Amino acid sequence: MTVIVGILICYVSLVNVISPYSFFPATVIALLTPLNIFLVWIVTTKLLIPKLLARSKIIVYILCSFALIILVNVLVYFILGTSRTLFQIEIDLLSQKQSHNNISAITYIFCTVIYFLNKDKESIIEQKTMEMNMLKSQINSHFLFNALNNIYSMTYFDSKQASDYVMKLSKMLRYVLEECDAKHVLLGKEIEYIEHYLDFQKSRNETDKQKIIFNHSNAGNHDKLVPPMIFQPIIENCFQYCSLHSDTDFVRLDLACEENVLTFKAVNTKSSEGEISIVRSTHIGLQNLRKRLEMNFDNDYSLIIQENDELYSLQLVFKIAKQIVS
């Protein structure tokens, strides 16, 4: 507000300097332009757009806009005529009227264009938000079914450790249901979730712990922020490809951070037993992952997939958005 008042004072002072009229008539003429702009802007943005244009009453909006411009210019014309009589000065009313008609029309068009630009922007943001929530929902439901199967297997085969895994499952569900609604989550929370998920996989597969490896000791401070469950589709794909039944099967995950650039790499052996589920599950998970990466990072990320007859590897690299300062 202070800046606007300052600009207005400078404008009035400039008009007084270059105007052939005395102080008071020059000031009145100078104030008519901001008055014109203000009246058209305030009525258009606060009344006509929300009450008519936003409700798709386009024809009524256009008619009311023309009426507004006419009324504002009648007011301006009245003030000019009064000033000419009051101050006994010669004012070209026709020229002033045309000038203020143009000012009113330009202000009206500007307000309308800004409305449509903001509307398109809000529509895009709303669409992205809805799509992001849909992708999260797909990932969360997939996780939930897997977790329930895991806990059932653990309860059936190892009732002594079932309570520990129920507690881990509770923490995982709380993380998914309560914290994953945010745009970003703490990297430490994401790592904790991955560790619990891998514990479930180790228990379900009854495999040697050395076959499932997760290295993150060099990931830097865990107070950095990442999109929630961004690694989950990659990890699930590892177990889609690898059954862990063979002595040579393994799943290896490596997470590292260097100068706010995060690198997540997953390598696993390929098993023939997983080929049936790969076709249905893997491609959907990767499609969701790519969409989320595009929404969060645009094109500023790297996703490299390599595979041969024996190994499948995926490397994801992106810049961490920000860091919490304690």
C-alpha positions in Angstrom: 0.0 0.0 0.0 2.8 2.4 0.8 4.4 1.7 -2.6 1.1 2.4 -4.4 0.6 5.7 -2.5 4.2 6.7 -3.3 3.8 6.0 -7.0 0.5 7.9 -7.0 2.1 10.9 -5.4 4.9 10.9 -7.9 2.4 10.5 -10.8 0.3 13.5 -9.6 3.5 15.6 -9.1 4.6 14.8 -12.6 1.2 15.7 -14.1 1.4 19.0 -12.2 4.8 19.8 -13.6 3.9 19.2 -17.3 0.2 20.3 -17.1 -0.7 23.8 -18.3 -3.3 24.0 -15.5 -2.9 25.2 -12.0 -2.4 22.9 -9.0 -6.0 21.9 -8.1 -7.4 21.3 -11.7 -4.2 19.5 -12.6 -4.5 17.3 -9.5 -8.1 16.5 -10.3 -7.4 15.5 -13.9 -4.4 13.4 -12.7 -6.5 11.5 -10.2 -9.1 10.6 -12.7 -6.9 7.9 -14.4 -6.2 5.9 -11.2 -9.8 6.4 -10.1 -11.0 4.9 -13.5 -8.6 2.0 -13.2 -9.5 1.3 -9.6 -13.3 1.4 -10.1 -13.2 -0.9 -13.2 -10.7 -3.3 -11.4 -12.6 -3.5 -8.1 -16.0 -4.1 -9.6 -14.7 -6.5 -12.2 -12.6 -8.7 -9.9 -14.8 -8.5 -6.7 -18.3 -8.6 -8.3 -18.6 -9.4 -12.0 -16.0 -12.2 -12.2 -17.0 -14.2 -9.1 -20.8 -13.7 -9.5 -21.0 -14.0 -13.3 -17.9 -15.2 -15.2 -17.0 -17.9 -12.6 -20.6 -19.2 -12.9 -20.3 -19.3 -16.7 -22.8 -16.5 -17.2 -20.6 -15.1 -20.0 -23.2 -13.0 -22.0 -24.5 -11.3 -18.8 -20.9 -10.7 -17.8 -20.1 -9.0 -21.1 -23.2 -6.9 -20.9 -22.5 -5.8 -17.3 -18.9 -5.1 -18.2 -20.0 -2.7 -21.0 -22.5 -1.1 -18.5 -19.7 -0.7 -16.0 -17.4 1.0 -18.5 -20.2 3.4 -19.5 -21.0 4.3 -15.9 -17.4 4.9 -15.0 -16.9 7.1 -18.0 -20.1 9.0 -17.3 -18.7 9.7 -13.8 -15.3 10.8 -15.3 -17.1 13.0 -17.8 -19.2 14.6 -15.0 -16.1 15.3 -12.9 -14.3 16.8 -15.9 -17.3 19.0 -16.7 -17.6 20.1 -13.1 -13.9 20.9 -13.0 -14.1 23.0 -16.2 -17.0 25.0 -14.7 -15.5 25.3 -11.2 -12.0 26.2 -12.2 -12.9 28.2 -15.3 -10.5 26.2 -17.6 -10.6 24.9 -21.0 -10.7 21.0 -21.1 -11.1 19.0 -24.3 -13.9 16.8 -23.0 -14.1 14.7 -26.1 -10.4 13.8 -26.1 -10.5 13.1 -22.4 -13.6 10.9 -22.8 -12.0 8.8 -25.5 -8.8 8.4 -23.5 -10.7 7.2 -20.4 -12.8 4.9 -22.5 -9.6 3.2 -23.6 -8.2 3.0 -20.1 -11.5 1.4 -18.9 -11.4 -1.1 -21.7 -7.8 -2.0 -21.2 -8.3 -2.5 -17.4 -11.4 -4.7 -18.0 -9.5 -6.9 -20.6 -6.5 -7.2 -18.3 -8.7 -8.3 -15.3 -10.4 -10.9 -17.6 -7.2 -12.3 -19.0 -5.7 -12.6 -15.5 -8.7 -14.5 -14.3 -8.4 -17.1 -17.1 -4.7 -17.5 -16.6 -5.2 -18.1 -12.9 -8.1 -20.4 -13.6 -5.9 -22.5 -16.0 -3.1 -22.6 -13.4 -5.4 -23.7 -10.6 -7.0 -26.3 -12.9 -3.5 -27.7 -13.7 -2.5 -27.8 -10.0 -5.8 -29.4 -9.0 -5.4 -32.0 -11.7 -1.8 -32.8 -10.6 -2.9 -33.0 -7.0 -5.7 -35.4 -7.8 -3.4 -37.5 -10.0 -0.7 -37.6 -7.3 -3.3 -38.7 -4.7 -4.5 -41.4 -7.1 -0.9 -42.7 -7.6 -0.3 -42.7 -3.9 -3.5 -44.6 -3.3 -2.5 -47.2 -5.8 0.9 -47.7 -4.2 -0.6 -47.7 -0.7 -3.3 -50.3 -1.5 -0.6 -52.5 -3.1 1.5 -52.2 0.0 -1.4 -53.1 2.2 -2.2 -56.3 0.4 1.4 -57.4 0.5 1.7 -56.5 4.2 -1.4 -58.5 5.1 0.0 -61.5 3.3 3.3 -61.1 5.0 1.8 -60.8 8.5 -0.4 -63.9 7.8 2.7 -65.9 6.8 4.6 -64.8 9.9 1.8 -65.6 12.2 1.3 -69.0 10.7 5.0 -70.0 10.6 6.5 -68.1 13.5 4.1 -67.1 16.2 6.9 -66.2 18.7 8.0 -63.2 16.6 4.5 -62.3 15.3 4.1 -59.5 17.9 7.3 -57.8 16.8 6.2 -57.8 13.2 2.7 -56.7 14.1 4.4 -53.6 15.7 6.5 -53.0 12.6 3.4 -53.3 10.5 1.6 -50.8 12.7 4.5 -48.3 12.2 4.4 -48.9 8.4 0.7 -48.4 8.2 0.9 -45.2 10.3 3.6 -43.9 8.1 1.6 -44.6 4.9 -1.7 -43.4 6.2 -0.6 -40.3 8.2 2.7 -39.0 6.9 2.5 -39.9 3.2 -0.2 -37.2 2.5 2.6 -34.6 2.6 4.5 -33.6 -0.6 7.8 -34.5 1.1 8.8 -36.7 4.1 11.9 -37.1 6.1 14.5 -39.3 4.4 15.0 -41.0 7.8 11.3 -42.0 7.9 11.5 -43.4 4.4 14.6 -45.4 5.3 12.9 -46.8 8.4 9.9 -47.8 6.3 12.1 -49.6 3.7 13.9 -51.5 6.5 10.6 -52.7 8.0 9.4 -53.7 4.5 12.6 -55.7 3.9 12.3 -57.4 7.3 8.9 -58.6 6.2 10.4 -59.9 2.9 13.2 -61.7 4.8 10.7 -63.4 7.1 8.2 -64.3 4.4 10.9 -65.8 2.2 12.7 -67.6 5.1 15.9 -66.7 3.4 19.4 -65.9 4.4 19.6 -62.3 5.5 22.7 -61.8 3.2 20.5 -62.3 0.2 18.6 -59.0 1.0 21.0 -56.1 1.5 20.2 -52.5 2.1 23.1 -50.0 2.4 22.4 -46.5 3.4 25.2 -45.7 5.9 26.6 -43.1 3.5 23.3 -41.4 2.8 24.2 -38.4 4.8 21.9 -36.8 7.3 18.4 -38.3 7.4 16.7 -34.9 7.9 16.6 -34.4 4.2 13.3 -34.5 2.4 12.1 -36.8 -0.4 8.7 -37.6 -2.0 6.9 -40.2 0.1 7.3 -43.8 -0.9 9.1 -42.8 -4.1 11.4 -45.9 -3.8 8.6 -48.4 -3.1 7.7 -49.4 -6.7 11.4 -50.1 -7.3 11.7 -52.3 -4.3 8.5 -54.2 -5.1 9.9 -54.8 -8.6 13.0 -56.4 -7.1 10.9 -59.0 -5.4 8.7 -59.5 -8.5 11.8 -60.4 -10.5 13.6 -62.3 -7.8 12.1 -65.3 -5.9 15.1 -65.7 -3.6 14.7 -69.5 -3.8 18.0 -70.1 -5.4 21.3 -70.0 -3.6 22.6 -67.4 -6.1 19.5 -65.1 -5.8 19.9 -61.7 -4.1 18.4 -58.3 -3.8 20.7 -55.3 -3.1 19.6 -51.8 -2.5 22.1 -48.8 -2.2 21.1 -45.3 -1.1 23.6 -42.5 -1.1 23.5 -38.6 -0.9 26.3 -36.4 -2.2 25.8 -32.6 -2.2 22.0 -32.9 -2.1 21.9 -35.3 -5.0 20.3 -38.6 -4.0 21.2 -41.9 -5.8 19.1 -45.0 -5.2 20.2 -48.2 -6.9 18.5 -51.6 -6.9 20.1 -54.7 -8.3 18.6 -58.2 -8.2 18.8 -61.5 -9.9 16.1 -62.7 -12.2 14.1 -65.8 -11.5 11.9 -67.6 -14.0 9.2 -68.0 -11.3 8.7 -64.2 -11.2 8.1 -63.8 -15.0 4.4 -64.3 -14.8 3.8 -61.5 -12.2 6.3 -59.2 -13.9 4.1 -58.5 -16.9 1.2 -57.3 -14.8 2.8 -55.6 -11.8 6.2 -54.3 -12.9 5.1 -52.0 -15.7 2.2 -50.5 -13.7 4.6 -49.7 -10.9 7.2 -48.1 -13.2 4.5 -46.1 -15.0 3.3 -44.7 -11.6 6.9 -44.0 -10.6 7.7 -42.1 -13.8 4.5 -40.0 -13.4 5.4 -39.1 -9.8 8.9 -38.2 -10.8 7.7 -35.9 -13.6 5.3 -34.2 -11.2 7.9 -33.7 -8.5 11.0 -33.0 -10.6 9.8 -32.2 -14.2 12.7 -33.5 -16.3 15.4 -32.9 -13.6 15.9 -36.6 -12.7 17.5 -39.7 -14.1 16.0 -43.2 -14.2 18.2 -45.8 -15.8 17.1 -49.4 -16.2 19.5 -52.2 -17.3 18.9 -55.9 -17.6 20.2 -59.1 -19.0 19.3 -62.7 -18.7 20.6 -62.9 -15.1 20.4 -59.4 -13.5 18.0 -56.5 -13.4 19.2 -53.1 -12.2 17.6 -49.7 -11.8 19.2 -46.5 -10.8 17.3 -43.4 -9.7 19.0 -40.0 -9.3 17.4 -36.7 -8.3 18.1 -33.5 -6.4 16.7 -33.3 -2.9 14.2 -30.4 -2.8 15.3 -28.9 0.5 16.7 -29.6 3.9 15.3 -29.0 7.3 17.4 -26.6 9.3 17.5 -27.4 13.0 
